[in-house]
Amino acid sequence: MSNAGNLVLTESQAACLIALRHREDSQATVAIEAKLAFAKTTTALRALARLGLAEHNKKWHATSRGKACRFETVPDRVRRNTGLPGPNGRRLLELLDRPMRGREIAEKLQITPQKVRELLINLHALGCVNFGDPHAPSWIVMRAGDKASLLSCDEERVLSAIPREYATDATKIRLAAGVPESEALQILERLVIRRFVEVSDGPRRYPVYRITIAGLKHPQYSQSARRAQAPRLPVESDRIRQVLSTILNSGELRIKDVSNALRIPNQSMNALMQYLKRKRLVTKNGQQLHSPYSLTAQGLAALAEMTRRQAA
């Protein structure tokens, strides 16, 4: 407190308070948000607690006074060598020649995961490293300046849930990844933008997602993750697969031609084609009574998936 009674905080205390005004968080996440070393964050949070501006109950959060108060800031006390990594920090940076997980760093440096997390937070405060997920600094980390595209925890789970063999829908993906539906859709949009995933119209007229070559080659694509199941098809009978395949092989066919090729009574084939037309798997090319039919985009997708499942 200044002599005039105004609230005065150091720059580190102010940075922590601003971070807590956004949301409650762990000390590690506050340190990352405020870009402070772990020990400095500890000191700042304790000072805020003494001033009645922050509280700790499983996580740190700003009090009502902390959310509403106005304050002035003063510089932190300058200490020697605070802008340089320590010996352990330099060892970690030398090791970090590619994106790595915290557990791998701990094994190679033969230190505890807790010590790795503290070192990473300190290096982040110095601008030396970047995190894939600020809420999980040990999930995956890389040197600042590394051009690799890191994924957060949830992004990695969603990407790894997409199978390489077939396309599937968002519902199947979110169930395999274990993330809420709203988050899964947002993550899929980001993965599409980054070209790790491609989206197209599925056989049931809603989007399906397929992993790209870039997604398969991403270092965070887990080979052992649970994969999403294939979506349910609008049609599944072998007779329908034969009808769609016959039409595809010729490009377009009249009902009579399909009936003759598959030896199906003309009346049954006419009813089946009307059913496929309602399912939007085939379309009539012309207005005449005996105009030929061809496959729609949904029909092509359904046939491709039915063929894949038969061969599996």
N, C-alpha and C positions, 0 to 999 in steps of 0.2 A: 504494500500500500504506500502511495506517495504521501507527502506531507499534506497535500490538499485534499486527501481522502479519496482520490480517484484510484481505481483498480489498475495496478501495473503488473504485467506478466512478462517473463522473459520470452524470447522468440520461440524457444522450444516448448514452453508451457502453452503459449498461444496456439502453436501448431497442433498440439495434442488436443486442446479444447475444441478447436475448429473441426478436427477429425471426429471427435465425439458428438458434436452437434449434428453431424450427418446421420450417424447411427451408432448403436452400442457395438463394441468390438473387443477382441482380445488385445492384450498388450502388444503382441507381435504385429497384428494388423494395424494398430494405431501407429506403431513405429514406422511401418512401411508407408502408410498414408501421410505421415508427417515428415518422412524422409530423415529420420533420426536414428542414431545408434541405439541399441537395446538398453544399455545402462542409462543413457541420457533420457530415454523415454520413461524408465522406471523412476528416476528422480523427478521428472516433470509431472508424472501422474500422481505421485505422492504429494507433491506440492499443491496440485489442484484439489486433491482430497482434503488437505488441511485447510484450504480456503473455502471449502464447501461448494466447489464448482464441479466436482466429479465424484462418483462413487463406484465401488467395485462389488458386484454381486454376480458371480460366475463370469461376467464380462464387465468391462468398464463402460460407463455411460455418463453423460452430462446430467447434472441436477437441474431443477427448474431454474435456479439462479444462474447456473452455468450456461444454460441455453439463452437467457435473456440479458445477461450483464454486458456492459460495455467496458472496454479496457484499453489501456495503452500498452505498448510493448517497448522493451529495452533489450539491447543485445545480450546474448549469453556471455558468460565469462570465457575469455579466450584461453585455451589450453594449448600447450605445445604438442606438435605432431598429430593434431586431431584430423588433419586432412589427408593422412597417409594410412594405408592398411598396416596392421601389425604383422608379426612374423607368421602367425597362423593364417591370417587373411591372405598374405602373399603366397603361401603354400597352396591355398585353395584356388587362387586365381591361376597359378601355374598349372594346376590340374585341370582346370575348366577349359579345355581346348575344344569342347563341343557341348551342346546342351546335356545336362546330367541331372539325375534325381538325387535328392538329399541322402537317401540310404546308400547309394553308390559312393558318394563323396565320403560319408562316414566310414565305409569299409576301407577305402583307399587311403584315407588319412589316419585311420585307426583312432577316431575320436567318436564321442557319443552323438546321436542324432540331435540332441538338445544343443550341444555345442555348435554343430553345423548350422542349425537354424539361427543361432545368435550371430555367428560369423557372417552368414548371408545377409541378415538384416543390417549389420554394420557396413558391409560392402555396398549394399543398396543405398544406404545413407550417403556414401561417398560417390555414388554414381557409377560404380564398377560393375554391377550386375543388374539383370532384369529378370522378373519372375513370370512364369506362365500364368500363375494364379496368385494374386496378392494375398488372398485369404489362406493360401497354403504354400508358403514360400519354399518349403522343401519338396514340393511336388515335382517341379522341374525348373531349372535355372540355367541361365547362360550369361556369358560376358556381355557387357554393354558394347554395342557395335556389331554384335553377331547378327547376321541377316536371317537366321532361322526364324520360322513362324511358329511360335509356341502356342499350345492350346491350354486352356484352363482345365481343371479337373472334370467338370461336367462336359466340356467340349470334347475332351479325350474319350469319355465314356460313350458319348453319342456317336462319335466317329467310329470307334471300335465296335459298336453294336451293329454297324451296317455291313452285311455280308458281301463278299466279292462275287458270289455266283449269281445273284439275282437282285432285282429292285424290290423295295418294300415300302410300306407307308409309315407315316409319322407315329401312329399309335403303336405299331409293333416295335418301332425303334425305341420309343420312350419306355416301353415296358421292359425291354432288354437292358436299356441303359440305367433304369431306375431314377429317372428325373421327371418332374412335373410336366404336364402336357404343354403349358404355356412356355416354359423354359425350353423344352425340346424344340418347339417350332422356331423360336428365336435363334437357337443354336444352329439348327439346320439352315436357316437363312444365311447366317454368317459363314457356315462351311461352304455353302453354294457360292457366295460372293468370293471366297478365297480359293474356289475351284478344287476343293477336296471332295466335293459331292456334286452330283448333277441331278436335276429334277425333271420329271416328265409326267405326262398324263398316264395314269394307270388303267388297267382293264375295267375298273369299276368307277371310272370318271373322277377320281380324285388323285392328287399328286402322289407319286412314288419316287423314292430316292435311291440312287445307285452311287457307290463309291467310285472315284476316278483313280487313274494311275497315280496321280500326285497324292491322293489320300492313302492309297495302299503303301506308298513309299515313305509316308510321314513317319518319323521315328517314334511318335506316340501312338501309332496304330497298333493296338495290342493283338498279338496272335492268339492269345488264350482267352480273350474276352467272350462273354456270352453274346451270340449273334441274334439279331431279330429274326423272327419267323417270316416266311413268305406270306403275303396277304391272301385273303380268300378270293378265289376267282368268281366272276359272275356266272360262269358255266364250267362244268367239270366232267361231263360225260365224254367217253371215247368217240361216240358217234358225232358229237359236235366238233371235236378236234378233227375228225376225218373230213367233215364238211368244210370247215374253215381252211384246212390244208389243201383240199381239192380246188377251192376257189382261188387261193393264193397262187397255186402252181400255174393256173391259167390266166391270172390277172383279173378276169371277170367271167362269170358264167350265168346262164339262165337256169331257172329252177329245174327245167326239164333236163338240162345237161348234167346237173349235179345228181339228179335222181337216177339217170341212166348210168353215170359213172360209179355210183355207190350201190346201185341196185336197191334203192329205197322207193317204195310206192310214191307216186307223184303227189297224192293227197297228203301223205305224211310229210313229205319234203316241203310242200307248200306251207303247212302249218309250222314246221320247224324254222323255215326262213322268215316267217312273220315274227316268230318268237325272237330270233336273232336280230331282226330289225328293231324290235322294241328294246332289246338290250343294247342297241347301238353298236353292234359288232359287225353288221353288214349294212350296206346302203345300196339302193337301187339306182342304176345309172341310166336315167331316162324316165319319161312319163308313159311310155307304152306299156301295155299289159304284160308283154313278155320281155321287157328290158332286162338285161343281165344285172347281176349283183357283184359287188366287190367288197373287200374288207375295209373297215374304218381303221383309224389309228388305234382305237380300243380293241378292235378285233385282232389286229396284228400283235398287240401287246399280250392279249389273252392267249393267242395261239403260241407265241414264243414261250410263255411261262408254262403252258400245258405240255409243250414239247420237252422243255427242260425237266419238268417233274417226271415225265414218263421215262426219260433217259437216266434219271438219278437212281 
